């Protein structure tokens, strides 16, 4: 039950994109087509879950015993950067089709603040190993939900006659604002 | 290169937020008030100037293949410095900015300038570029923060201008997206007028 609550709260109530403002760059940058949005979601889910798991283990078994918690930021970003490289190499070897699909998105993920953000949040919230993993999965689903829905809306938006000054990014932000407003309706369910 | 041009491009022509759409997470996340925007902007500016400086100093020592991880380590070190200094001297602001302080590491503006400018230019130009881009970013965050604070809580830099409730929506998450969207429309209108 506790795990279900973590997932619902991560997906709907405090959605990582629309409520926490993490991962806005890919949210605006790669959301013009549903297909690329799905690819990005896959890559982010993959990296986010593994990264949260690995950073949790490193935080608990290296940083705390050595008393160097202040090295958290440097350690986490290095772990994420090398993890992305590793995932890329492994994926290339064992699953070329998946690599083809996710390939171009992987390098972008190093600077996706959602991945580092979730890793830091999981530590801040004092989650255990299983809770952290569930939290990462929930946030990845939330990211995918926001990104894919938003890209669907943007595809439709291309067909509309938007005033020239609002074309492109400005109207995208206003749409995102309305989506965030809708997501506020979930507040209080957990 | 004309250093004044190099400095001032970060404000209007290549403004990180309004023109390049970089560093949007802190832009939306911390601008519930003008002072938060200003604090976040200045913290980012410090990291940007210092990382530009160090990157341009060591640009010939770093092999091309590992340059991105090397840049990230340099940036992360300065972010840790900012974190410790802010926790010590401005704990209130540190708490208000929260998660977004460590996240300066993954701010695309910082890595973007290291890669696109500091790794190719002289120390002095890189310093000026970092300061210009950083202060331009600070300006954008302060403007957005001021607009949201004014509409959302009827105050300006913490001074209450109207009594009672204002449009609370603007300091809630949806307001961040809406305010930035309309500011971008305004920026486009100004661009059309001047060109």
Interface residues (C-beta under 8 A of the other chain):
Chain A: X18 X19 X20 X21 X22 X23 X24 X25 X28 X29 X70 X71 X72 X73 X74 X76 X77 X78 X81 X82 X110 X111 X112 X113 X116 X117 X120 X121 X124 X165 X166 X169 X170 X171 X172 X173 X174 X176 X177 X178 X180 X181 X184
Chain B: X21 X22 X24 X25 X26 X27 X28 X29 X68 X69 X72 X73 X76 X77 X79 X80 X83 X84 X99 X102 X103 X105 X106 X107 X108 X111 X169 X172 X173 X174 X175 X176 X177 X178 X180 X181 X182 X184 X185 X188 X189 X192
